[in-house]
Amino acid sequence: MSDKMVAVLRRQLEPTLEMLRQLIDVCPEDLWMDARQKYWKQIFHATTSLKFWFRQKKEEVFIIPDLGKDVTEAMDEECTGYPTQAEMTAYVEEILGVAYQFMDDLTDDSLLEPCVLFAEITKADVVLMQIRHVQHHVGCCNHILTAKRLEAVRWL
């Protein structure tokens, strides 16, 4: 049997994740390091959310990485450090692997099963929530870029 709904979700998730990845590459270093803009934090927050929601086992320990620096994914908390673009790229690539594995394990029949974290949220809900959440943060970063008269990441 063909998993047509999983394919539909994948067609939406994959370009969303690619846009997240591209945000790192297009950001000038001075903007990346600007603590007032929180550009890198938008990416870190969205990626950490993917890590949280795409877990496969409830018992899996969720640890927010600090990348060896004083950083947090919480948008309303200040940091004294920041990850480099190379460090963020490595983190994003690692978590995209988690997201793709989550999708690889889905079938149309399993989409309406509860996610491992909360019985009232289905696996389909998780995928759709993450698409919406990542796109929100892509939009925030694109706004920061265009406010500085830089080119935004293109819609895929």
C-alpha positions as CSV (number, residue, x, y, z in Angstrom):
1,M,0.0,0.0,0.0
2,S,1.2,3.5,-0.9
3,D,1.5,6.0,2.0
4,K,0.0,8.9,0.1
5,M,-0.6,11.2,3.1
6,V,2.9,10.6,4.5
7,A,4.2,11.7,1.0
8,V,2.1,14.8,1.2
9,L,3.4,15.7,4.6
10,R,7.0,15.0,3.5
11,R,6.5,17.3,0.4
12,Q,5.7,20.1,2.9
13,L,8.2,19.3,5.6
14,E,11.3,18.8,3.5
15,P,11.3,22.3,1.9
16,T,10.5,23.8,5.3
17,L,13.6,22.1,6.7
18,E,15.7,23.2,3.7
19,M,14.7,26.8,4.3
20,L,15.7,26.5,7.9
21,R,19.1,25.2,6.8
22,Q,19.5,28.0,4.2
23,L,19.0,30.7,6.9
24,I,22.4,29.8,8.3
25,D,24.2,30.2,5.0
26,V,22.7,33.5,4.0
27,C,23.3,35.4,7.3
28,P,26.3,37.7,7.4
29,E,28.5,37.1,10.4
30,D,28.0,40.5,12.0
31,L,24.2,40.0,11.9
32,W,24.7,36.4,13.3
33,M,26.6,37.8,16.3
34,D,24.1,40.7,16.9
35,A,22.5,39.8,20.3
36,R,19.7,42.3,19.8
37,Q,18.5,40.6,16.6
38,K,18.4,37.0,18.0
39,Y,18.7,35.7,14.4
40,W,20.6,32.6,15.4
41,K,18.3,32.0,18.3
42,Q,15.3,31.7,15.9
43,I,17.1,28.8,14.2
44,F,18.2,27.2,17.5
45,H,14.7,27.4,19.0
46,A,13.0,25.9,15.9
47,T,15.6,23.2,15.6
48,T,15.4,22.3,19.3
49,S,11.6,22.0,18.9
50,L,12.1,19.5,16.2
51,K,14.4,17.6,18.5
52,F,11.7,17.6,21.2
53,W,8.7,16.6,19.1
54,F,10.3,14.1,16.7
55,R,11.4,11.8,19.5
56,Q,10.4,8.2,18.9
57,K,10.3,7.0,22.6
58,K,8.7,8.6,25.6
59,E,11.6,7.5,27.7
60,E,14.1,9.2,25.5
61,V,15.8,11.8,27.6
62,F,15.4,15.3,26.1
63,I,18.4,17.5,26.7
64,I,18.6,21.0,25.3
65,P,22.1,21.4,24.0
66,D,24.2,24.3,25.1
67,L,26.8,23.7,22.4
68,G,29.5,24.3,25.0
69,K,28.4,27.9,25.5
70,D,26.0,30.0,27.6
71,V,23.1,29.6,25.2
72,T,19.4,28.8,25.5
73,E,16.7,28.2,23.0
74,A,14.2,30.2,25.1
75,M,13.4,33.3,23.1
76,D,12.8,35.4,26.1
77,E,16.0,34.5,27.9
78,E,19.3,36.3,27.4
79,C,22.6,34.5,26.5
80,T,26.1,35.6,27.0
81,G,27.4,33.4,24.2
82,Y,26.3,32.3,20.8
83,P,27.0,29.3,18.5
84,T,29.1,29.9,15.4
85,Q,27.4,29.3,12.1
86,A,29.4,26.1,11.7
87,E,28.3,24.9,15.1
88,M,24.7,25.7,14.2
89,T,25.0,24.0,10.9
90,A,26.2,20.8,12.6
91,Y,23.4,20.9,15.1
92,V,20.7,21.5,12.4
93,E,22.1,18.7,10.3
94,E,22.0,16.3,13.3
95,I,18.4,17.2,14.1
96,L,17.2,17.1,10.5
97,G,18.4,13.5,10.6
98,V,16.0,12.9,13.5
99,A,13.2,14.6,11.6
100,Y,13.8,12.5,8.5
101,Q,13.9,9.3,10.6
102,F,10.6,10.2,12.2
103,M,9.1,10.6,8.7
104,D,10.7,7.4,7.4
105,D,9.0,5.5,10.2
106,L,5.5,6.8,9.4
107,T,2.8,5.1,7.4
108,D,-0.6,6.4,6.5
109,D,-2.0,4.0,9.1
110,S,0.2,5.4,11.9
111,L,-0.5,9.1,11.2
112,L,-3.5,9.1,13.5
113,E,-1.8,7.2,16.3
114,P,-0.9,9.2,19.4
115,C,2.6,10.7,19.4
116,V,4.8,9.2,22.1
117,L,4.7,12.3,24.3
118,F,1.0,13.2,24.6
119,A,-1.9,10.8,23.8
120,E,-4.2,13.6,22.7
121,I,-1.7,14.7,19.9
122,T,-1.4,12.5,16.8
123,K,1.8,11.9,14.8
124,A,0.2,13.9,12.0
125,D,-0.4,16.8,14.4
126,V,3.3,16.7,15.3
127,V,4.4,17.0,11.7
128,L,2.0,19.8,10.9
129,M,2.8,21.7,14.1
130,Q,6.5,21.5,13.3
131,I,6.0,22.8,9.7
132,R,4.0,25.7,11.1
133,H,6.5,26.4,13.9
134,V,9.6,26.3,11.7
135,Q,7.9,28.4,9.1
136,H,7.1,31.0,11.8
137,H,10.8,31.2,12.7
138,V,11.9,31.2,9.0
139,G,9.6,34.3,8.6
140,C,11.1,36.0,11.7
141,C,14.6,35.5,10.2
142,N,13.5,36.7,6.8
143,H,12.1,39.8,8.4
144,I,15.4,40.4,10.2
145,L,17.2,40.0,6.8
146,T,15.0,42.2,4.8
147,A,15.0,44.9,7.6
148,K,18.8,45.0,7.0
149,R,18.2,45.2,3.3
150,L,19.5,41.7,2.7
151,E,17.9,39.1,0.6
152,A,15.5,36.7,2.4
153,V,15.6,33.0,2.0
154,R,13.3,32.1,-0.9
155,W,10.1,30.2,-0.5
156,L,10.6,26.6,-1.6
